[in-house]
């Protein structure tokens, strides 16, 4: 069985079987119950045995096994995925097989960022405070996006003033986790990066397939 893994701005994570969304009326159905003031920021399709990585605008991240999140019904609120510092918020979630040879691209609003090998993100228990993924400085600004990439991936950077900039991941050298990063794009004065989107095509990694279970007699 496969799942939808959801994450909210305030650090809540939830996993629900995809089978619970087979019959959806035109007006929609509830997928998660949210606390007042919270919003959904990311949904990933997973195979049940993936790794989860959550990133925050303050430059923190946490990695833990998908198995740390129990399966829940559509009406559930979820559980804590990451413990946030005051005023910090979740900006993204990525899922991947534990054996994946990928890098995490972190993009900050002022045009800076970096790629870091996933091996630098040690596994932790769900609900912890995480580790630094990029140093939050005035130069960098807030983190606006995290994406799992390989050298073959391209991304589109969208700015607040409506500019689109294509980013070739092979041009970004992988560096260590606890660093400030490098300039990824040069922005016009007063402009900031708003969104990071993968170029349409094959995703960097598919969800881990769930194992076949024996049929009941």
Short mmCIF file of the C-alpha atoms (twelve columns), coordinates in Angstrom:
data_MODEL
# 
_entry.id   MODEL 
# 
loop_
_atom_site.group_PDB 
_atom_site.id 
_atom_site.type_symbol 
_atom_site.label_atom_id 
_atom_site.label_alt_id 
_atom_site.label_comp_id 
_atom_site.label_asym_id 
_atom_site.label_seq_id 
_atom_site.Cartn_x 
_atom_site.Cartn_y 
_atom_site.Cartn_z 
_atom_site.pdbx_PDB_model_num 
ATOM 1   C CA . UNK A 1   0.000   0.000   0.000   1 
ATOM 2   C CA . UNK A 2   1.117   3.552   -0.719  1 
ATOM 3   C CA . UNK A 3   0.417   6.700   1.268   1 
ATOM 4   C CA . UNK A 4   0.023   10.455  1.179   1 
ATOM 5   C CA . UNK A 5   2.366   12.094  3.681   1 
ATOM 6   C CA . UNK A 6   1.310   15.637  4.586   1 
ATOM 7   C CA . UNK A 7   3.157   18.337  6.491   1 
ATOM 8   C CA . UNK A 8   1.904   21.633  7.884   1 
ATOM 9   C CA . UNK A 9   3.533   25.002  8.444   1 
ATOM 10  C CA . UNK A 10  3.625   24.457  12.208  1 
ATOM 11  C CA . UNK A 11  5.483   21.141  11.948  1 
ATOM 12  C CA . UNK A 12  2.669   18.573  12.059  1 
ATOM 13  C CA . UNK A 13  3.030   15.466  9.871   1 
ATOM 14  C CA . UNK A 14  0.383   12.945  8.878   1 
ATOM 15  C CA . UNK A 15  0.325   9.721   6.834   1 
ATOM 16  C CA . UNK A 16  -2.884  8.400   5.275   1 
ATOM 17  C CA . UNK A 17  -3.338  5.420   2.909   1 
ATOM 18  C CA . UNK A 18  -3.932  6.530   -0.673  1 
ATOM 19  C CA . UNK A 19  -6.847  4.086   -0.781  1 
ATOM 20  C CA . UNK A 20  -8.835  6.453   1.464   1 
ATOM 21  C CA . UNK A 21  -8.978  8.926   -1.427  1 
ATOM 22  C CA . UNK A 22  -10.334 6.582   -4.100  1 
ATOM 23  C CA . UNK A 23  -13.838 8.063   -4.062  1 
ATOM 24  C CA . UNK A 24  -13.728 11.861  -4.022  1 
ATOM 25  C CA . UNK A 25  -16.806 13.949  -4.793  1 
ATOM 26  C CA . UNK A 26  -16.529 17.127  -6.853  1 
ATOM 27  C CA . UNK A 27  -16.764 19.308  -3.770  1 
ATOM 28  C CA . UNK A 28  -13.784 17.480  -2.256  1 
ATOM 29  C CA . UNK A 29  -13.276 15.549  0.968   1 
ATOM 30  C CA . UNK A 30  -11.286 16.295  4.096   1 
ATOM 31  C CA . UNK A 31  -7.671  15.110  4.082   1 
ATOM 32  C CA . UNK A 32  -6.386  16.523  7.378   1 
ATOM 33  C CA . UNK A 33  -7.769  18.440  10.363  1 
ATOM 34  C CA . UNK A 34  -5.785  21.624  10.990  1 
ATOM 35  C CA . UNK A 35  -5.337  23.683  14.117  1 
ATOM 36  C CA . UNK A 36  -6.432  27.310  13.871  1 
ATOM 37  C CA . UNK A 37  -3.776  29.335  12.045  1 
ATOM 38  C CA . UNK A 38  -2.015  26.295  10.576  1 
ATOM 39  C CA . UNK A 39  -1.885  25.478  6.842   1 
ATOM 40  C CA . UNK A 40  -0.766  22.556  4.701   1 
ATOM 41  C CA . UNK A 41  2.584   23.178  2.970   1 
ATOM 42  C CA . UNK A 42  3.550   19.856  1.343   1 
ATOM 43  C CA . UNK A 43  2.145   16.477  0.299   1 
ATOM 44  C CA . UNK A 44  4.263   13.540  -0.919  1 
ATOM 45  C CA . UNK A 45  3.274   10.148  -2.349  1 
ATOM 46  C CA . UNK A 46  5.279   7.487   -0.500  1 
ATOM 47  C CA . UNK A 47  5.686   3.730   -0.416  1 
ATOM 48  C CA . UNK A 48  5.474   3.293   3.354   1 
ATOM 49  C CA . UNK A 49  9.171   2.623   3.955   1 
ATOM 50  C CA . UNK A 50  10.769  5.873   2.791   1 
ATOM 51  C CA . UNK A 51  12.835  8.426   4.671   1 
ATOM 52  C CA . UNK A 52  11.329  11.838  5.471   1 
ATOM 53  C CA . UNK A 53  13.186  15.162  5.524   1 
ATOM 54  C CA . UNK A 54  11.501  18.368  6.711   1 
ATOM 55  C CA . UNK A 55  13.030  21.827  6.197   1 
ATOM 56  C CA . UNK A 56  12.251  25.165  7.865   1 
ATOM 57  C CA . UNK A 57  12.577  28.792  6.839   1 
ATOM 58  C CA . UNK A 58  15.117  29.300  9.639   1 
ATOM 59  C CA . UNK A 59  17.516  26.809  8.057   1 
ATOM 60  C CA . UNK A 60  16.797  23.751  10.227  1 
ATOM 61  C CA . UNK A 61  15.966  20.237  9.025   1 
ATOM 62  C CA . UNK A 62  15.120  16.836  10.431  1 
ATOM 63  C CA . UNK A 63  15.373  13.371  8.867   1 
ATOM 64  C CA . UNK A 64  13.535  10.317  10.194  1 
ATOM 65  C CA . UNK A 65  12.031  7.039   8.898   1 
ATOM 66  C CA . UNK A 66  8.530   7.175   7.494   1 
ATOM 67  C CA . UNK A 67  7.773   4.288   9.840   1 
ATOM 68  C CA . UNK A 68  7.943   6.756   12.755  1 
ATOM 69  C CA . UNK A 69  4.608   8.148   11.513  1 
ATOM 70  C CA . UNK A 70  1.724   5.749   12.026  1 
ATOM 71  C CA . UNK A 71  -1.030  5.502   9.437   1 
ATOM 72  C CA . UNK A 72  -4.086  7.646   10.260  1 
ATOM 73  C CA . UNK A 73  -7.550  8.274   8.868   1 
ATOM 74  C CA . UNK A 74  -8.503  11.339  6.859   1 
ATOM 75  C CA . UNK A 75  -10.047 13.188  9.818   1 
ATOM 76  C CA . UNK A 76  -6.951  12.929  12.039  1 
ATOM 77  C CA . UNK A 77  -4.742  15.939  12.803  1 
ATOM 78  C CA . UNK A 78  -1.395  14.144  12.663  1 
ATOM 79  C CA . UNK A 79  1.613   14.187  14.977  1 
ATOM 80  C CA . UNK A 80  4.617   16.420  15.536  1 
ATOM 81  C CA . UNK A 81  7.188   16.081  12.777  1 
ATOM 82  C CA . UNK A 82  9.675   18.712  13.935  1 
ATOM 83  C CA . UNK A 83  9.941   20.879  17.046  1 
ATOM 84  C CA . UNK A 84  10.184  24.470  15.826  1 
ATOM 85  C CA . UNK A 85  12.008  27.359  17.402  1 
ATOM 86  C CA . UNK A 86  9.986   30.509  18.085  1 
ATOM 87  C CA . UNK A 87  8.874   32.209  14.833  1 
ATOM 88  C CA . UNK A 88  10.246  29.383  12.662  1 
ATOM 89  C CA . UNK A 89  7.969   27.645  10.133  1 
ATOM 90  C CA . UNK A 90  8.123   24.575  7.902   1 
ATOM 91  C CA . UNK A 91  8.670   25.362  4.205   1 
ATOM 92  C CA . UNK A 92  8.956   21.886  2.712   1 
ATOM 93  C CA . UNK A 93  9.080   18.117  3.048   1 
ATOM 94  C CA . UNK A 94  10.844  15.563  0.846   1 
ATOM 95  C CA . UNK A 95  10.624  11.745  0.861   1 
ATOM 96  C CA . UNK A 96  13.167  9.271   -0.520  1 
ATOM 97  C CA . UNK A 97  14.445  5.685   -0.190  1 
ATOM 98  C CA . UNK A 98  17.135  5.290   2.470   1 
ATOM 99  C CA . UNK A 99  19.620  4.092   -0.169  1 
ATOM 100 C CA . UNK A 100 19.050  7.047   -2.523  1 
ATOM 101 C CA . UNK A 101 22.179  8.831   -3.780  1 
ATOM 102 C CA . UNK A 102 20.718  12.321  -3.872  1 
ATOM 103 C CA . UNK A 103 21.571  15.822  -2.750  1 
ATOM 104 C CA . UNK A 104 19.337  18.314  -0.974  1 
ATOM 105 C CA . UNK A 105 19.143  21.706  -2.653  1 
ATOM 106 C CA . UNK A 106 18.309  24.493  -0.205  1 
ATOM 107 C CA . UNK A 107 17.268  27.859  -1.665  1 
ATOM 108 C CA . UNK A 108 17.102  31.142  0.280   1 
ATOM 109 C CA . UNK A 109 15.076  34.229  -0.591  1 
ATOM 110 C CA . UNK A 110 18.089  36.459  -1.362  1 
ATOM 111 C CA . UNK A 111 19.410  34.189  -4.111  1 
ATOM 112 C CA . UNK A 112 21.797  32.071  -2.042  1 
ATOM 113 C CA . UNK A 113 21.696  28.369  -1.301  1 
ATOM 114 C CA . UNK A 114 23.568  25.103  -1.674  1 
ATOM 115 C CA . UNK A 115 23.519  21.395  -2.408  1 
ATOM 116 C CA . UNK A 116 24.417  18.931  0.341   1 
ATOM 117 C CA . UNK A 117 24.709  15.141  0.200   1 
ATOM 118 C CA . UNK A 118 21.900  13.360  2.027   1 
ATOM 119 C CA . UNK A 119 24.513  11.336  3.906   1 
ATOM 120 C CA . UNK A 120 25.225  14.471  5.975   1 
ATOM 121 C CA . UNK A 121 21.704  14.365  7.409   1 
ATOM 122 C CA . UNK A 122 21.789  11.718  10.118  1 
ATOM 123 C CA . UNK A 123 18.555  10.019  11.047  1 
ATOM 124 C CA . UNK A 124 16.779  11.259  14.172  1 
ATOM 125 C CA . UNK A 125 13.559  10.535  16.013  1 
ATOM 126 C CA . UNK A 126 10.424  12.220  14.730  1 
ATOM 127 C CA . UNK A 127 9.524   15.354  16.678  1 
ATOM 128 C CA . UNK A 128 13.053  16.524  17.479  1 
ATOM 129 C CA . UNK A 129 14.540  19.943  16.830  1 
ATOM 130 C CA . UNK A 130 16.656  18.809  13.888  1 
ATOM 131 C CA . UNK A 131 20.016  20.076  12.667  1 
ATOM 132 C CA . UNK A 132 21.237  23.110  10.745  1 
ATOM 133 C CA . UNK A 133 20.896  22.681  6.985   1 
ATOM 134 C CA . UNK A 134 22.061  26.204  6.101   1 
ATOM 135 C CA . UNK A 135 23.151  29.089  8.295   1 
ATOM 136 C CA . UNK A 136 20.426  31.714  8.567   1 
ATOM 137 C CA . UNK A 137 22.130  35.059  7.967   1 
ATOM 138 C CA . UNK A 138 21.114  38.505  6.740   1 
ATOM 139 C CA . UNK A 139 22.931  37.719  3.489   1 
ATOM 140 C CA . UNK A 140 20.922  34.562  2.811   1 
ATOM 141 C CA . UNK A 141 17.519  35.586  4.119   1 
ATOM 142 C CA . UNK A 142 14.874  32.979  4.915   1 
ATOM 143 C CA . UNK A 143 14.831  29.545  3.300   1 
ATOM 144 C CA . UNK A 144 12.040  29.385  0.699   1 
ATOM 145 C CA . UNK A 145 12.463  25.879  -0.694  1 
ATOM 146 C CA . UNK A 146 14.126  22.475  -0.420  1 
ATOM 147 C CA . UNK A 147 14.298  19.958  -3.283  1 
ATOM 148 C CA . UNK A 148 15.966  16.581  -3.755  1 
ATOM 149 C CA . UNK A 149 18.079  16.724  -6.909  1 
ATOM 150 C CA . UNK A 150 20.770  15.026  -8.977  1 
ATOM 151 C CA . UNK A 151 23.190  16.542  -11.483 1 
ATOM 152 C CA . UNK A 152 20.635  15.858  -14.224 1 
ATOM 153 C CA . UNK A 153 17.837  17.938  -12.693 1 
ATOM 154 C CA . UNK A 154 16.891  21.500  -13.588 1 
ATOM 155 C CA . UNK A 155 14.767  23.818  -11.454 1 
ATOM 156 C CA . UNK A 156 12.809  26.980  -12.160 1 
ATOM 157 C CA . UNK A 157 13.329  29.839  -9.723  1 
ATOM 158 C CA . UNK A 158 10.386  32.262  -9.533  1 
ATOM 159 C CA . UNK A 159 10.854  35.692  -7.966  1 
ATOM 160 C CA . UNK A 160 8.387   37.980  -6.208  1 
ATOM 161 C CA . UNK A 161 8.614   40.436  -9.131  1 
ATOM 162 C CA . UNK A 162 7.624   37.746  -11.624 1 
ATOM 163 C CA . UNK A 163 11.019  36.754  -13.037 1 
ATOM 164 C CA . UNK A 164 11.750  33.126  -13.964 1 
ATOM 165 C CA . UNK A 165 15.317  31.810  -13.771 1 
ATOM 166 C CA . UNK A 166 16.342  28.303  -14.850 1 
ATOM 167 C CA . UNK A 167 18.842  26.619  -12.544 1 
ATOM 168 C CA . UNK A 168 21.068  23.731  -13.691 1 
ATOM 169 C CA . UNK A 169 21.818  21.572  -10.656 1 
ATOM 170 C CA . UNK A 170 25.035  20.222  -12.184 1 
ATOM 171 C CA . UNK A 171 26.471  23.746  -11.911 1 
ATOM 172 C CA . UNK A 172 26.083  23.751  -8.110  1 
ATOM 173 C CA . UNK A 173 28.861  21.992  -6.221  1 
ATOM 174 C CA . UNK A 174 27.815  19.908  -3.193  1 
ATOM 175 C CA . UNK A 175 29.174  21.374  0.062   1 
ATOM 176 C CA . UNK A 176 28.851  20.558  3.753   1 
ATOM 177 C CA . UNK A 177 25.651  21.021  5.728   1 
ATOM 178 C CA . UNK A 178 26.584  23.621  8.359   1 
ATOM 179 C CA . UNK A 179 27.657  26.394  5.960   1 
ATOM 180 C CA . UNK A 180 26.205  29.590  4.494   1 
ATOM 181 C CA . UNK A 181 26.095  28.374  0.902   1 
ATOM 182 C CA . UNK A 182 26.856  30.240  -2.326  1 
ATOM 183 C CA . UNK A 183 25.097  32.615  -4.691  1 
ATOM 184 C CA . UNK A 184 22.717  30.634  -6.903  1 
ATOM 185 C CA . UNK A 185 21.124  33.500  -8.827  1 
ATOM 186 C CA . UNK A 186 21.653  37.250  -9.029  1 
ATOM 187 C CA . UNK A 187 18.503  39.218  -8.220  1 
ATOM 188 C CA . UNK A 188 17.544  42.770  -9.055  1 
ATOM 189 C CA . UNK A 189 17.486  45.198  -6.143  1 
ATOM 190 C CA . UNK A 190 14.421  44.676  -3.973  1 
ATOM 191 C CA . UNK A 191 13.494  41.338  -5.551  1 
ATOM 192 C CA . UNK A 192 13.412  38.036  -3.660  1 
ATOM 193 C CA . UNK A 193 12.942  34.386  -4.561  1 
ATOM 194 C CA . UNK A 194 9.356   33.287  -3.983  1 
ATOM 195 C CA . UNK A 195 9.177   29.686  -5.227  1 
ATOM 196 C CA . UNK A 196 11.323  26.832  -6.495  1 
ATOM 197 C CA . UNK A 197 9.758   24.342  -8.926  1 
ATOM 198 C CA . UNK A 198 11.216  21.276  -10.675 1 
ATOM 199 C CA . UNK A 199 11.155  21.335  -14.470 1 
ATOM 200 C CA . UNK A 200 8.465   18.965  -15.765 1 
ATOM 201 C CA . UNK A 201 9.801   15.468  -16.385 1 
ATOM 202 C CA . UNK A 202 10.865  12.443  -14.406 1 
ATOM 203 C CA . UNK A 203 11.120  13.052  -10.629 1 
ATOM 204 C CA . UNK A 204 14.570  12.516  -9.078  1 
ATOM 205 C CA . UNK A 205 13.363  9.453   -7.180  1 
ATOM 206 C CA . UNK A 206 10.156  7.370   -7.122  1 
ATOM 207 C CA . UNK A 207 8.521   6.269   -3.866  1 
ATOM 208 C CA . UNK A 208 9.759   2.981   -2.437  1 
ATOM 209 C CA . UNK A 209 7.229   0.292   -3.446  1 
ATOM 210 C CA . UNK A 210 5.487   -1.473  -0.599  1 
ATOM 211 C CA . UNK A 211 6.363   -5.190  -0.333  1 
ATOM 212 C CA . UNK A 212 3.910   -7.734  -1.694  1 
ATOM 213 C CA . UNK A 213 1.926   -9.341  1.097   1 
ATOM 214 C CA . UNK A 214 0.736   -12.968 0.990   1 
ATOM 215 C CA . UNK A 215 -2.938  -13.414 0.245   1 
ATOM 216 C CA . UNK A 216 -5.116  -14.438 3.160   1 
ATOM 217 C CA . UNK A 217 -6.570  -17.943 2.826   1 
# 
